[in-house]
Amino acid sequence: MFTSTILLQAGGSGGAGGIMGFLPMILIIVVFYFFMIRPQMKKAKDHKKYIEELKENDRVVTSAGIHGRIVEVSETTFLVDVGGGVKIRFDKSAIALDASKAQNASPKA
């Protein structure tokens, strides 16, 4: 009778301990989602929307740092005039930001 009481007490508390052991792992996953994954997904969505809204004569900066003006828009590429009559075709994903917005945001000396 004494041994069966000890076995019942030990077996009853095992379920709650298992969940409490995984709680820190679950909290870490939630924190990673809200502070790393979700903002990155929002940033990618905003950049995709920005790329879709670009049109001819918009000034842009590529991810390589080349400044220019869009001359032609095709389905997957932009033809960018970089000055001196030089035109370079870039993939749409290579466009980093709108140069006119960047120039307006930078402080004037």
Backbone torsions as a table, in degrees:
resi	resn	phi	psi	omega
1	MET	NA	-39.0	-179.6
2	PHE	-66.7	-41.1	-179.2
3	THR	-69.8	-35.1	179.1
4	SER	-68.0	-31.8	177.6
5	THR	-67.4	-41.1	179.2
6	ILE	-66.3	-41.2	179.1
7	LEU	-65.1	-39.2	178.7
8	LEU	-66.1	-40.1	-179.6
9	GLN	-67.7	-40.5	-179.5
10	ALA	-70.0	-38.5	-178.1
11	GLY	-73.4	-28.1	-177.4
12	GLY	-72.8	-28.2	-175.9
13	SER	-93.6	-3.0	-176.8
14	GLY	-68.8	-33.6	-177.3
15	GLY	-67.7	-43.6	-178.8
16	ALA	-69.2	-34.6	179.3
17	GLY	-66.7	-34.3	179.3
18	GLY	-65.9	-41.9	178.9
19	ILE	-67.9	-41.3	-180.0
20	MET	-65.7	-27.7	176.9
21	GLY	-70.0	-31.1	179.8
22	PHE	-89.4	-12.2	-177.2
23	LEU	-58.0	-45.8	177.3
24	PRO	-60.9	-37.9	178.7
25	MET	-64.8	-42.0	178.9
26	ILE	-64.3	-42.4	178.8
27	LEU	-64.3	-38.0	177.7
28	ILE	-63.8	-42.0	178.7
29	ILE	-63.2	-42.7	179.1
30	VAL	-63.4	-43.5	179.2
31	VAL	-63.6	-44.8	177.3
32	PHE	-58.9	-40.8	-178.8
33	TYR	-63.0	-49.7	-174.3
34	PHE	-76.1	-27.1	-177.8
35	PHE	-102.6	-14.5	-178.0
36	MET	-126.4	-52.7	-172.8
37	ILE	-74.1	-49.7	-176.4
38	ARG	-61.9	-47.3	177.4
39	PRO	-61.7	-36.0	178.7
40	GLN	-65.7	-40.2	177.9
41	MET	-65.3	-39.3	178.9
42	LYS	-65.6	-41.5	179.1
43	LYS	-63.5	-42.2	178.9
44	ALA	-64.8	-39.3	179.0
45	LYS	-65.5	-42.7	178.5
46	ASP	-64.6	-39.9	179.4
47	HIS	-66.2	-39.9	178.2
48	LYS	-62.9	-42.4	178.5
49	LYS	-63.5	-41.6	178.4
50	TYR	-60.5	-45.2	-179.6
51	ILE	-62.4	-40.3	-179.4
52	GLU	-66.9	-27.6	-177.5
53	GLU	-87.4	-8.0	179.9
54	LEU	-67.6	145.0	-179.6
55	LYS	-140.1	177.6	-179.7
56	GLU	-59.9	147.9	180.0
57	ASN	72.7	4.3	172.4
58	ASP	-77.6	137.7	177.5
59	ARG	-88.7	133.5	-176.1
60	VAL	-134.8	164.3	172.2
61	VAL	-124.4	130.7	179.4
62	THR	-83.0	170.3	178.4
63	SER	-67.2	-17.7	176.3
64	ALA	-86.3	-5.2	178.3
65	GLY	93.3	10.7	-179.4
66	ILE	-84.9	126.5	179.3
67	HIS	-95.6	141.2	178.4
68	GLY	-171.1	-175.6	-178.8
69	ARG	-122.5	133.9	-179.7
70	ILE	-71.0	127.7	179.4
71	VAL	-104.9	-34.6	-176.6
72	GLU	-144.2	139.6	177.8
73	VAL	-117.6	124.5	172.8
74	SER	-116.1	-173.5	-174.3
75	GLU	-64.4	-40.4	-176.4
76	THR	-120.6	-4.9	-176.5
77	THR	-136.6	164.2	171.3
78	PHE	-121.1	142.9	170.3
79	LEU	-99.9	118.8	-173.2
80	VAL	-114.4	127.7	175.3
81	ASP	-86.9	117.6	-176.6
82	VAL	-100.9	6.4	177.5
83	GLY	108.3	153.8	178.7
84	GLY	65.9	23.5	179.8
85	GLY	78.1	7.1	-179.8
86	VAL	-89.5	126.4	179.0
87	LYS	-122.3	133.0	-178.0
88	ILE	-125.1	137.8	178.0
89	ARG	-93.1	126.3	179.3
90	PHE	-118.9	146.6	171.1
91	ASP	-68.2	148.0	-177.4
92	LYS	-59.5	-31.5	-179.3
93	SER	-71.1	-13.5	-179.4
94	ALA	-81.7	-10.3	179.2
95	ILE	-79.0	124.4	-176.0
96	ALA	-94.1	-48.6	-177.8
97	LEU	-158.0	167.8	179.1
98	ASP	-81.8	117.7	-175.6
99	ALA	-66.0	-35.5	-178.9
100	SER	-66.4	-36.2	176.4
101	LYS	-69.9	-37.7	-180.0
102	ALA	-66.7	-38.8	179.8
103	GLN	-69.1	-36.9	178.4
104	ASN	-70.8	-29.8	-177.6
105	ALA	-81.6	-24.6	-177.7
106	SER	-75.7	142.3	-179.4
107	PRO	-69.6	139.7	179.6
108	LYS	-89.1	136.9	-179.2
109	ALA	-92.2	NA	NA
